[in-house]
Amino acid sequence: MIYKLRIPFEEERMAQNGNVGAVALVALLTIPILAQETIGRTSSTSSKATPIPWTLSLITSGYIVPKDQSYVSPDFSADHAKLHLEARYNNEALDTGSLWVGYNFSAGKKVVLNVTPMIGGVFGSIKGIAPGYLFTLAHMQFQLYSNGELVFDAQNGGRSFFYNWNQITYSPLKWLHAGLVSQRTRVYETGLGIQRGVLVGITYKEVDFTTNIFNFGWTTPTEVLSLGLSF
């Protein structure tokens, strides 16, 4: 970029009167200012903001249901800054999928809170819409997690329901976590409105494997085996 130095009227008059030294002083004072402007504009043009990467996760859960149909439920999510996208299958009902979009909120340092309100579309054996949420509260080795959705069945309002999964875990080691879990679902029936159980899981790098055992001591246990991959 080329700058043209224009001498103000007063300096022009001094030049006409032969005050060449004063004009030279003004010029010398002006050059550093122009140089700073040139450097600032060049650096702002050449520098680029660091792109925010996507965070991807795939969790596949196998439900071993006594005296009922066992099934697999995959859940794929993608996060980019505040944007949350998710796709689920066999979560609201068998042979049913759902697509979600949400907004991530985060707060805290020692006690970290993450909340994601979402809205989803449900299709398959159930068709409708579902507002939902993801919630995580973590402090040191403890973590409270909750995932819920209110499914409005567009074909039969009587089949609308609230699905919910809650768990609280403790991680005595970086690779080990254990805790309590509860679930409210209509995918299968066990005679219990809210299923309760325990979980234990191990983590290795980006891979997590968790075993959940529901209803032990109340009825025949239901096992949920979950394999999670993060990339």
C-alpha positions as CSV (number, residue, x, y, z in Angstrom):
1,M,0.0,0.0,0.0
2,I,1.4,3.5,-1.0
3,Y,0.8,6.5,1.2
4,K,1.0,10.0,0.0
5,L,2.1,12.6,2.6
6,R,0.1,15.8,2.3
7,I,1.6,18.8,4.2
8,P,-1.1,20.8,5.9
9,F,-1.7,24.5,5.1
10,E,0.5,25.8,7.9
11,E,3.4,23.6,6.9
12,E,2.9,24.7,3.2
13,R,3.2,28.3,4.4
14,M,6.3,27.5,6.4
15,A,7.8,25.9,3.3
16,Q,7.1,28.9,1.3
17,N,8.8,31.1,3.9
18,G,11.8,28.8,3.8
19,N,11.2,27.0,7.1
20,V,12.4,23.7,5.6
21,G,13.6,22.4,8.9
22,A,10.2,22.6,10.5
23,V,8.6,20.8,7.5
24,A,11.2,18.1,7.7
25,L,10.4,17.7,11.5
26,V,6.7,17.3,10.7
27,A,7.4,14.7,8.1
28,L,9.6,12.7,10.4
29,L,6.9,12.7,13.1
30,T,4.3,11.6,10.6
31,I,6.2,8.6,9.1
32,P,6.1,6.4,12.2
33,I,2.4,6.9,12.5
34,L,1.9,5.8,8.9
35,A,4.2,2.8,9.5
36,Q,2.2,1.7,12.5
37,E,-1.1,1.9,10.5
38,T,0.5,-0.1,7.7
39,I,1.7,-2.9,10.1
40,G,-1.6,-3.0,11.9
41,R,-3.6,-3.4,8.7
42,T,-1.2,-6.0,7.3
43,S,-1.2,-8.1,10.5
44,S,-5.0,-8.0,10.8
45,T,-5.3,-9.1,7.2
46,S,-2.8,-11.9,7.4
47,S,-3.9,-13.3,10.7
48,K,-6.8,-15.8,10.7
49,A,-8.9,-17.0,13.7
50,T,-8.2,-20.6,14.7
51,P,-11.1,-22.8,13.5
52,I,-13.3,-24.5,16.1
53,P,-13.2,-28.3,15.7
54,W,-16.2,-30.6,15.7
55,T,-16.5,-33.0,18.6
56,L,-18.1,-36.3,17.5
57,S,-19.5,-39.2,19.7
58,L,-21.1,-42.5,19.0
59,I,-22.7,-44.5,21.8
60,T,-24.2,-47.9,21.0
61,S,-26.3,-49.5,23.7
62,G,-27.4,-53.2,23.8
63,Y,-30.6,-53.9,25.8
64,I,-30.9,-57.5,27.1
65,V,-34.5,-57.6,28.2
66,P,-35.9,-60.7,30.0
67,K,-39.1,-62.1,28.5
68,D,-39.1,-59.4,25.9
69,Q,-37.3,-58.4,22.7
70,S,-33.7,-57.4,23.1
71,Y,-32.4,-54.7,20.8
72,V,-29.6,-52.2,20.0
73,S,-29.9,-48.4,20.3
74,P,-27.2,-46.3,18.6
75,D,-26.9,-42.6,19.4
76,F,-24.6,-40.3,17.3
77,S,-23.9,-36.7,18.3
78,A,-21.9,-33.8,16.9
79,D,-21.0,-30.6,18.7
80,H,-19.5,-27.4,17.1
81,A,-19.1,-24.5,19.6
82,K,-22.6,-23.9,20.8
83,L,-24.3,-26.1,18.2
84,H,-25.4,-29.6,19.2
85,L,-26.7,-32.1,16.6
86,E,-27.9,-35.6,17.4
87,A,-29.5,-38.7,15.8
88,R,-31.0,-41.6,17.8
89,Y,-32.6,-44.9,16.9
90,N,-34.7,-47.3,19.0
91,N,-34.7,-44.7,21.8
92,E,-38.3,-43.5,21.9
93,A,-39.7,-46.8,20.6
94,L,-38.6,-49.8,18.5
95,D,-38.1,-49.1,14.8
96,T,-38.2,-45.4,15.6
97,G,-35.6,-42.7,14.9
98,S,-35.2,-39.1,16.0
99,L,-33.2,-36.1,14.9
100,W,-32.2,-33.3,17.3
101,V,-30.7,-29.8,17.3
102,G,-29.7,-28.0,20.5
103,Y,-27.7,-25.1,22.0
104,N,-24.8,-25.8,24.5
105,F,-24.5,-23.7,27.6
106,S,-21.5,-24.1,30.0
107,A,-20.6,-22.4,33.3
108,G,-18.2,-22.8,36.2
109,K,-14.6,-24.0,36.7
110,K,-14.4,-26.1,39.9
111,V,-18.0,-27.1,39.6
112,V,-18.8,-27.4,35.9
113,L,-22.3,-27.1,34.6
114,N,-23.3,-28.1,31.0
115,V,-26.9,-27.7,29.8
116,T,-28.2,-28.3,26.3
117,P,-31.9,-27.6,25.6
118,M,-33.0,-29.4,22.4
119,I,-35.9,-29.9,20.0
120,G,-36.3,-33.2,18.1
121,G,-38.4,-34.7,15.4
122,V,-39.5,-38.3,15.9
123,F,-40.4,-40.7,13.0
124,G,-41.1,-44.4,12.6
125,S,-43.6,-46.4,14.7
126,I,-44.1,-43.1,16.5
127,K,-44.3,-39.8,14.7
128,G,-44.2,-36.4,16.5
129,I,-42.0,-33.8,18.1
130,A,-40.1,-33.9,21.3
131,P,-38.5,-31.1,23.3
132,G,-35.6,-32.4,25.4
133,Y,-32.5,-31.6,27.3
134,L,-29.0,-32.8,28.3
135,F,-27.6,-31.9,31.7
136,T,-24.2,-32.6,33.3
137,L,-22.9,-31.3,36.7
138,A,-19.3,-32.3,37.5
139,H,-17.1,-31.6,40.5
140,M,-13.8,-33.4,41.0
141,Q,-14.5,-37.2,40.6
142,F,-18.3,-36.8,40.9
143,Q,-20.6,-36.4,38.0
144,L,-24.4,-36.0,37.8
145,Y,-25.9,-36.7,34.3
146,S,-29.5,-36.4,33.1
147,N,-31.1,-36.9,29.6
148,G,-34.8,-36.4,29.0
149,E,-37.4,-35.8,26.4
150,L,-41.1,-35.2,26.3
151,V,-42.5,-37.1,23.2
152,F,-45.7,-35.7,21.7
153,D,-47.3,-38.4,19.5
154,A,-48.9,-36.6,16.5
155,Q,-51.0,-39.7,15.6
156,N,-52.2,-40.7,19.1
157,G,-52.0,-38.2,21.9
158,G,-52.6,-41.0,24.4
159,R,-49.2,-42.4,23.6
160,S,-47.3,-39.2,24.5
161,F,-44.8,-39.8,27.3
162,F,-41.7,-38.6,29.1
163,Y,-38.5,-40.5,28.7
164,N,-35.7,-40.0,31.2
165,W,-32.2,-41.4,32.0
166,N,-30.3,-40.3,35.2
167,Q,-27.0,-41.4,36.6
168,I,-24.6,-40.3,39.3
169,T,-21.0,-41.6,39.1
170,Y,-17.8,-41.5,41.0
171,S,-14.4,-42.0,39.4
172,P,-11.8,-43.3,41.9
173,L,-9.4,-43.7,39.0
174,K,-9.1,-41.9,35.7
175,W,-10.1,-45.0,33.8
176,L,-12.8,-46.3,36.2
177,H,-16.3,-45.0,37.1
178,A,-19.2,-46.5,39.0
179,G,-22.5,-45.3,40.4
180,L,-26.3,-45.4,40.4
181,V,-28.6,-45.2,37.4
182,S,-32.3,-44.8,36.8
183,Q,-34.5,-45.0,33.6
184,R,-38.0,-44.3,32.6
185,T,-38.9,-45.8,29.2
186,R,-41.7,-47.3,27.2
187,V,-39.6,-49.2,24.7
188,Y,-40.2,-52.3,26.8
189,E,-42.2,-53.2,29.9
190,T,-40.8,-54.5,33.2
191,G,-43.7,-53.8,35.6
192,L,-41.7,-50.9,37.1
193,G,-42.5,-47.3,36.0
194,I,-39.0,-46.1,37.0
195,Q,-36.2,-48.7,36.7
196,R,-33.3,-48.4,39.1
197,G,-29.9,-50.0,39.1
198,V,-26.1,-49.7,39.3
199,L,-23.4,-49.2,36.7
200,V,-19.7,-49.7,36.3
201,G,-17.5,-48.6,33.4
202,I,-14.0,-48.4,32.2
203,T,-12.4,-45.8,29.8
204,Y,-9.4,-46.2,27.6
205,K,-8.4,-43.1,25.6
206,E,-11.5,-42.4,23.4
207,V,-13.3,-45.6,24.2
208,D,-15.7,-46.1,27.1
209,F,-17.5,-49.4,28.0
210,T,-20.2,-49.3,30.7
211,T,-22.4,-52.1,32.1
212,N,-25.8,-51.1,33.6
213,I,-27.9,-53.6,35.6
214,F,-31.5,-52.5,36.3
215,N,-34.2,-53.8,38.7
216,F,-31.9,-56.2,40.6
217,G,-33.8,-57.2,43.7
218,W,-37.2,-56.0,42.4
219,T,-37.7,-58.2,39.4
220,T,-35.6,-60.1,36.7
221,P,-32.7,-57.8,36.0
222,T,-32.4,-56.0,32.7
223,E,-28.8,-55.4,31.4
224,V,-27.7,-52.5,29.2
225,L,-24.2,-52.7,27.7
226,S,-23.0,-49.4,26.3
227,L,-19.9,-48.8,24.1
228,G,-19.0,-45.2,23.5
229,L,-16.5,-43.7,21.0
230,S,-15.3,-40.1,20.9
231,F,-13.4,-38.6,18.0
